[in-house]
């Protein structure tokens, strides 16, 4: 995710944002920064999502864990998704099941040893 933030920073550094007057909620005018094209809007959205201080959506942003994918996904309902599709979830399950089972067994052994020491 750090690479995406660096890329968004560099892409937006090339753009000049022009503030424009926009109608406010109570009838007065506010200043708004309106991107001039879709690509700039997307990079701005990426930067906002990755900003730890400002974005409540950062927790909702995930990256697909399937081998060879790495796509970002954003969910607004339920738990955040770990995979971009059900097919990638199944591929992840099939390819990494042996490692996951071994890691689980190792954790169980460590817990049993800790209980035995107490």
Buried (B, 14 or more C-beta within 10 A) or exposed (E): EEEBBEEBEEBBEEBEEEEEEEEEEEEEEEEEEEBEEEEBEEBBBBBEBBEEEEBEBBEBBBBBBBEEBEEBBEEEEEEEBBBBBEEBBEBBEEEBEEEEEEEEEEEEEEEEEEEEEE
